[in-house]
Amino acid sequence: LMSVLCIGDCQLHTSCGIQKCTTDFVSLTSHLNTALEDFDLEFCKALRAYSVCTYRNSKVCRGNLVYHSAVLGISDLMTQRNCTKDGPTSSTNPEVTHDPCNYSSHTEEREHRGGEETPPPTYLFCGLFGDPHLRTFKDHFQTCKVEGAWPLIDNNYLSVQVTNVPVVPGSSATATKKITIIFKSYQDCTDQKVYQAMTDDLPAAFVDGTSGGDGNTRSLHIVEKVSGKYIEMHARHIGTTVYIRQLGHYLTLAIRMPQELVMAYEESQDLQLCVNGCPSSERIDQSGHLPLPVVGKLLPWDAPAHPLSGYTLETASTKCHEKMLVKDIYFYSCVFDLLTTGDANFTAAAHSALQDVEALHPSKEHWHIFPRSGGASVGRDSKFFVSLGFLCLIFVAYL
């Protein structure tokens, strides 16, 4: 058996995990005694686990002679022992039963190794919608210009880049027309996968034409919820979920990712909007408070419709209130977007963004963000204040 499966000093490609598969198999079977009544049962379970492991490595090991020898050896042994291909696999070795392509089981493995209870992983949320409004991993809410291509996320596991274009002439507000996501290759779970969405082109597949992982692993896959309008991406190996929607002519994005992976980046990767927010030169808002598109004028409730949008503050507020009963920052973003663009699709974008928060954000008490009052951020002595739940006094220009 040793010579057939080659577990000595075989020269292996570093990316090929066949040696570990073989080592695990030997560990599972070395204690078995052929005289025992259940020898065949346990040996077959170990063989099936070995077979699953080799299948996971089929792509990265395709040119490796040791890998092909192991596959043939497994087939011969299964025939000799009358093992069926389908059936239970060994569960006596935690190294084998732990699924390396399922992030949620990592904690259980560390707990088993350390013998102490390990706290569950912390997840973070980031979202981008509208023209455009950003909710960072730190739950900071910003409205930014960021025209052109900008990185939302760029760490050792995942890169997300968005491209924003101006929404209306004469305004610095932009919205997202293109999203590019790179899931970086990870152990034996997935090769590098690139996904790209553009306005009117929201595919349910990666650029290579596949929709996810191979075989039993399925560590990374895309689920189409609404054809051409809404997809979900599930990356089990890094515990990450991504929602992408098209609403009107623009795209929205929401993502949940483990904190330890979010923070796994080099110093050169510090320009990440989801991590550090927008540069101050790109901010439209002031500390989260949105200037409505009126230059140095009082904006009373009976103000005429804004020339760019056709909405007044009152009609925009009424429209947004139909979708969002809670007057939080998502509601105010909706009002801002309607007055800026006149495009009612931004109402749906704000509402969907809040739904995505409720689906992905780990802390219910932090779903809603409200404008702060008092201090230096909001007050009657500042340029912005909240009255009767609406932003409604002197607003600065952001042209």
TORPA-927141 format. One record per residue (C-alpha): residue number from 1; residue in three letters; z, y, x. Coordinates in steps of 0.5 Angstrom, whole numbers, plus 500, padded with zeros to 3 digits. Layout:
N
<r NUM Ala <Z Y X>>
...
end
This chain:
399
<r 1 Leu <500 500 500>>
<r 2 Met <502 505 506>>
<r 3 Ser <495 504 509>>
<r 4 Val <491 505 503>>
<r 5 Leu <495 511 500>>
<r 6 Cys <495 514 507>>
<r 7 Ile <502 517 508>>
<r 8 Gly <502 518 515>>
<r 9 Asp <500 523 519>>
<r 10 Cys <494 524 515>>
<r 11 Gln <490 531 516>>
<r 12 Leu <490 534 510>>
<r 13 His <487 541 507>>
<r 14 Thr <493 546 506>>
<r 15 Ser <491 547 499>>
<r 16 Cys <490 540 497>>
<r 17 Gly <497 537 494>>
<r 18 Ile <495 530 495>>
<r 19 Gln <500 529 500>>
<r 20 Lys <506 531 496>>
<r 21 Cys <503 527 490>>
<r 22 Thr <504 521 495>>
<r 23 Thr <510 522 497>>
<r 24 Asp <513 523 490>>
<r 25 Phe <510 516 489>>
<r 26 Val <513 513 494>>
<r 27 Ser <520 516 493>>
<r 28 Leu <520 513 486>>
<r 29 Thr <518 506 488>>
<r 30 Ser <521 505 494>>
<r 31 His <528 503 491>>
<r 32 Leu <524 498 486>>
<r 33 Asn <525 491 487>>
<r 34 Thr <520 486 485>>
<r 35 Ala <525 481 483>>
<r 36 Leu <527 486 477>>
<r 37 Glu <525 484 470>>
<r 38 Asp <523 492 469>>
<r 39 Phe <519 492 476>>
<r 40 Asp <512 492 473>>
<r 41 Leu <514 497 467>>
<r 42 Glu <517 502 472>>
<r 43 Phe <512 501 477>>
<r 44 Cys <507 503 472>>
<r 45 Lys <510 509 470>>
<r 46 Ala <510 511 477>>
<r 47 Leu <503 510 478>>
<r 48 Arg <501 514 472>>
<r 49 Ala <505 520 474>>
<r 50 Tyr <502 519 481>>
<r 51 Ser <495 519 477>>
<r 52 Val <497 525 473>>
<r 53 Cys <499 529 480>>
<r 54 Thr <492 527 483>>
<r 55 Tyr <488 530 477>>
<r 56 Arg <492 536 478>>
<r 57 Asn <489 537 485>>
<r 58 Ser <482 534 483>>
<r 59 Lys <479 541 484>>
<r 60 Val <482 543 491>>
<r 61 Cys <482 536 494>>
<r 62 Arg <475 534 492>>
<r 63 Gly <472 534 499>>
<r 64 Asn <478 531 502>>
<r 65 Leu <478 523 504>>
<r 66 Val <485 522 503>>
<r 67 Tyr <485 524 496>>
<r 68 His <479 520 494>>
<r 69 Ser <483 514 498>>
<r 70 Ala <489 515 494>>
<r 71 Val <485 515 487>>
<r 72 Leu <482 509 489>>
<r 73 Gly <488 506 491>>
<r 74 Ile <491 508 484>>
<r 75 Ser <486 505 480>>
<r 76 Asp <486 498 484>>
<r 77 Leu <494 498 483>>
<r 78 Met <494 499 476>>
<r 79 Thr <489 494 475>>
<r 80 Gln <493 489 479>>
<r 81 Arg <499 491 475>>
<r 82 Asn <496 491 469>>
<r 83 Cys <498 498 468>>
<r 84 Thr <495 502 462>>
<r 85 Lys <492 509 463>>
<r 86 Asp <496 512 457>>
<r 87 Gly <504 511 457>>
<r 88 Pro <510 514 459>>
<r 89 Thr <511 517 466>>
<r 90 Ser <517 517 471>>
<r 91 Ser <522 521 470>>
<r 92 Thr <527 519 475>>
<r 93 Asn <526 524 480>>
<r 94 Pro <526 531 478>>
<r 95 Glu <521 533 483>>
<r 96 Val <516 530 479>>
<r 97 Thr <519 531 472>>
<r 98 His <519 539 474>>
<r 99 Asp <512 542 472>>
<r 100 Pro <510 547 477>>
<r 101 Cys <505 550 472>>
<r 102 Asn <511 552 467>>
<r 103 Tyr <515 558 469>>
<r 104 Ser <520 557 464>>
<r 105 Ser <522 550 467>>
<r 106 His <523 553 474>>
<r 107 Thr <530 556 472>>
<r 108 Glu <532 549 470>>
<r 109 Glu <529 546 477>>
<r 110 Arg <534 551 481>>
<r 111 Glu <540 549 476>>
<r 112 His <539 542 478>>
<r 113 Arg <538 543 485>>
<r 114 Gly <544 548 486>>
<r 115 Gly <548 545 481>>
<r 116 Glu <550 551 478>>
<r 117 Glu <548 554 472>>
<r 118 Thr <543 559 473>>
<r 119 Pro <542 565 468>>
<r 120 Pro <535 565 464>>
<r 121 Pro <529 569 467>>
<r 122 Thr <529 577 465>>
<r 123 Tyr <522 579 462>>
<r 124 Leu <519 586 462>>
<r 125 Phe <514 589 458>>
<r 126 Cys <508 594 459>>
<r 127 Gly <503 597 454>>
<r 128 Leu <498 602 454>>
<r 129 Phe <494 604 448>>
<r 130 Gly <491 611 444>>
<r 131 Asp <489 616 449>>
<r 132 Pro <492 613 453>>
<r 133 His <500 612 452>>
<r 134 Leu <504 608 457>>
<r 135 Arg <510 604 456>>
<r 136 Thr <512 602 463>>
<r 137 Phe <516 596 465>>
<r 138 Lys <522 601 465>>
<r 139 Asp <521 603 458>>
<r 140 His <519 610 460>>
<r 141 Phe <514 612 455>>
<r 142 Gln <508 617 458>>
<r 143 Thr <502 620 456>>
<r 144 Cys <497 621 461>>
<r 145 Lys <490 623 463>>
<r 146 Val <488 618 468>>
<r 147 Glu <481 618 468>>
<r 148 Gly <477 613 471>>
<r 149 Ala <479 606 474>>
<r 150 Trp <487 606 475>>
<r 151 Pro <491 600 477>>
<r 152 Leu <496 598 471>>
<r 153 Ile <499 592 475>>
<r 154 Asp <498 589 482>>
<r 155 Asn <503 584 485>>
<r 156 Asn <502 577 488>>
<r 157 Tyr <500 574 482>>
<r 158 Leu <496 578 478>>
<r 159 Ser <492 585 478>>
<r 160 Val <490 589 472>>
<r 161 Gln <486 595 472>>
<r 162 Val <484 599 466>>
<r 163 Thr <478 604 466>>
<r 164 Asn <479 611 462>>
<r 165 Val <474 615 459>>
<r 166 Pro <475 622 456>>
<r 167 Val <476 622 448>>
<r 168 Val <473 629 446>>
<r 169 Pro <470 634 449>>
<r 170 Gly <475 640 452>>
<r 171 Ser <481 635 452>>
<r 172 Ser <484 632 458>>
<r 173 Ala <486 626 453>>
<r 174 Thr <482 619 455>>
<r 175 Ala <482 612 452>>
<r 176 Thr <481 605 455>>
<r 177 Lys <474 603 455>>
<r 178 Lys <475 597 460>>
<r 179 Ile <480 592 462>>
<r 180 Thr <479 588 468>>
<r 181 Ile <485 582 470>>
<r 182 Ile <485 578 476>>
<r 183 Phe <490 572 475>>
<r 184 Lys <491 570 483>>
<r 185 Ser <490 563 485>>
<r 186 Tyr <497 559 484>>
<r 187 Gln <499 553 488>>
<r 188 Asp <495 547 484>>
<r 189 Cys <496 550 477>>
<r 190 Thr <490 555 477>>
<r 191 Asp <484 557 481>>
<r 192 Gln <483 565 481>>
<r 193 Lys <481 567 474>>
<r 194 Val <477 574 473>>
<r 195 Tyr <477 577 466>>
<r 196 Gln <473 583 464>>
<r 197 Ala <473 586 457>>
<r 198 Met <469 592 455>>
<r 199 Thr <468 596 448>>
<r 200 Asp <464 592 444>>
<r 201 Asp <465 586 449>>
<r 202 Leu <472 582 448>>
<r 203 Pro <470 575 450>>
<r 204 Ala <475 569 449>>
<r 205 Ala <473 567 456>>
<r 206 Phe <473 569 463>>
<r 207 Val <467 571 467>>
<r 208 Asp <466 564 470>>
<r 209 Gly <465 562 462>>
<r 210 Thr <471 558 462>>
<r 211 Ser <477 559 457>>
<r 212 Gly <483 556 461>>
<r 213 Gly <486 551 465>>
<r 214 Asp <483 544 466>>
<r 215 Gly <486 537 463>>
<r 216 Asn <493 537 462>>
<r 217 Thr <495 543 466>>
<r 218 Arg <493 548 461>>
<r 219 Ser <497 553 465>>
<r 220 Leu <492 559 464>>
<r 221 His <488 559 457>>
<r 222 Ile <485 564 452>>
<r 223 Val <486 564 445>>
<r 224 Glu <482 568 441>>
<r 225 Lys <486 571 435>>
<r 226 Val <480 575 431>>
<r 227 Ser <473 574 434>>
<r 228 Gly <471 580 438>>
<r 229 Lys <477 584 436>>
<r 230 Tyr <484 581 439>>
<r 231 Ile <485 576 444>>
<r 232 Glu <491 573 447>>
<r 233 Met <492 570 454>>
<r 234 His <498 565 456>>
<r 235 Ala <499 564 463>>
<r 236 Arg <505 559 463>>
<r 237 His <505 558 471>>
<r 238 Ile <507 565 472>>
<r 239 Gly <511 566 465>>
<r 240 Thr <506 571 463>>
<r 241 Thr <503 573 456>>
<r 242 Val <497 579 455>>
<r 243 Tyr <495 581 449>>
<r 244 Ile <488 585 448>>
<r 245 Arg <485 589 442>>
<r 246 Gln <479 593 440>>
<r 247 Leu <481 598 435>>
<r 248 Gly <475 603 434>>
<r 249 His <472 604 440>>
<r 250 Tyr <477 603 445>>
<r 251 Leu <482 598 448>>
<r 252 Thr <489 597 448>>
<r 253 Leu <493 592 452>>
<r 254 Ala <500 589 452>>
<r 255 Ile <504 585 457>>
<r 256 Arg <510 581 458>>
<r 257 Met <512 578 465>>
<r 258 Pro <518 576 469>>
<r 259 Gln <521 581 473>>
<r 260 Glu <522 577 479>>
<r 261 Leu <514 577 479>>
<r 262 Val <513 584 477>>
<r 263 Met <517 586 483>>
<r 264 Ala <513 581 488>>
<r 265 Tyr <508 586 491>>
<r 266 Glu <507 590 498>>
<r 267 Glu <509 597 500>>
<r 268 Ser <501 598 499>>
<r 269 Gln <501 596 492>>
<r 270 Asp <506 601 490>>
<r 271 Leu <501 605 485>>
<r 272 Gln <502 601 479>>
<r 273 Leu <502 605 472>>
<r 274 Cys <506 599 469>>
<r 275 Val <511 599 475>>
<r 276 Asn <512 607 477>>
<r 277 Gly <509 611 471>>
<r 278 Cys <503 616 472>>
<r 279 Pro <503 621 478>>
<r 280 Ser <506 627 475>>
<r 281 Ser <499 631 476>>
<r 282 Glu <496 626 471>>
<r 283 Arg <502 627 466>>
<r 284 Ile <500 630 459>>
<r 285 Asp <507 630 456>>
<r 286 Gln <513 633 459>>
<r 287 Ser <519 628 459>>
<r 288 Gly <516 624 454>>
<r 289 His <514 629 449>>
<r 290 Leu <507 631 447>>
<r 291 Pro <504 637 446>>
<r 292 Leu <499 638 440>>
<r 293 Pro <493 641 441>>
<r 294 Val <494 648 440>>
<r 295 Val <494 653 445>>
<r 296 Gly <500 658 444>>
<r 297 Lys <501 658 437>>
<r 298 Leu <506 656 432>>
<r 299 Leu <503 650 428>>
<r 300 Pro <506 651 421>>
<r 301 Trp <506 645 415>>
<r 302 Asp <500 649 412>>
<r 303 Ala <496 650 418>>
<r 304 Pro <489 649 417>>
<r 305 Ala <486 643 420>>
<r 306 His <485 643 427>>
<r 307 Pro <477 644 429>>
<r 308 Leu <477 638 433>>
<r 309 Ser <480 633 428>>
<r 310 Gly <480 635 421>>
<r 311 Tyr <487 634 421>>
<r 312 Thr <493 638 420>>
<r 313 Leu <500 637 422>>
<r 314 Glu <502 635 415>>
<r 315 Thr <496 630 414>>
<r 316 Ala <496 627 420>>
<r 317 Ser <504 626 419>>
<r 318 Thr <502 623 412>>
<r 319 Lys <497 618 415>>
<r 320 Cys <501 616 421>>
<r 321 His <507 615 416>>
<r 322 Glu <503 610 412>>
<r 323 Lys <503 605 418>>
<r 324 Met <510 607 421>>
<r 325 Leu <516 608 417>>
<r 326 Val <520 609 423>>
<r 327 Lys <519 616 426>>
<r 328 Asp <519 614 433>>
<r 329 Ile <515 615 439>>
<r 330 Tyr <509 611 437>>
<r 331 Phe <509 615 430>>
<r 332 Tyr <509 621 434>>
<r 333 Ser <503 618 439>>
<r 334 Cys <499 617 432>>
<r 335 Val <500 624 430>>
<r 336 Phe <498 627 437>>
<r 337 Asp <492 622 437>>
<r 338 Leu <490 624 430>>
<r 339 Leu <490 631 431>>
<r 340 Thr <487 630 438>>
<r 341 Thr <481 626 436>>
<r 342 Gly <481 626 428>>
<r 343 Asp <479 618 429>>
<r 344 Ala <484 614 424>>
<r 345 Asn <483 608 429>>
<r 346 Phe <488 611 433>>
<r 347 Thr <493 610 427>>
<r 348 Ala <492 603 427>>
<r 349 Ala <492 603 435>>
<r 350 Ala <499 606 435>>
<r 351 His <501 601 429>>
<r 352 Ser <499 595 433>>
<r 353 Ala <502 597 439>>
<r 354 Leu <509 597 436>>
<r 355 Gln <507 590 433>>
<r 356 Asp <506 588 440>>
<r 357 Val <512 591 442>>
<r 358 Glu <516 587 437>>
<r 359 Ala <512 580 439>>
<r 360 Leu <513 581 447>>
<r 361 His <519 585 448>>
<r 362 Pro <525 581 450>>
<r 363 Ser <530 586 447>>
<r 364 Lys <530 588 440>>
<r 365 Glu <535 594 441>>
<r 366 His <529 597 445>>
<r 367 Trp <523 596 441>>
<r 368 His <524 603 438>>
<r 369 Ile <524 609 443>>
<r 370 Phe <526 616 440>>
<r 371 Pro <525 623 443>>
<r 372 Arg <531 625 447>>
<r 373 Ser <535 631 444>>
<r 374 Gly <540 636 448>>
<r 375 Gly <540 637 455>>
<r 376 Ala <534 639 459>>
<r 377 Ser <529 635 455>>
<r 378 Val <529 637 448>>
<r 379 Gly <532 643 445>>
<r 380 Arg <531 650 441>>
<r 381 Asp <530 653 448>>
<r 382 Ser <525 649 451>>
<r 383 Lys <518 649 449>>
<r 384 Phe <518 642 445>>
<r 385 Phe <523 641 439>>
<r 386 Val <524 636 434>>
<r 387 Ser <525 639 427>>
<r 388 Leu <525 634 420>>
<r 389 Gly <523 629 425>>
<r 390 Phe <516 632 427>>
<r 391 Leu <514 636 433>>
<r 392 Cys <513 642 430>>
<r 393 Leu <513 649 434>>
<r 394 Ile <510 652 440>>
<r 395 Phe <506 647 444>>
<r 396 Val <503 648 451>>
<r 397 Ala <496 647 452>>
<r 398 Tyr <494 641 457>>
<r 399 Leu <486 643 458>>
end
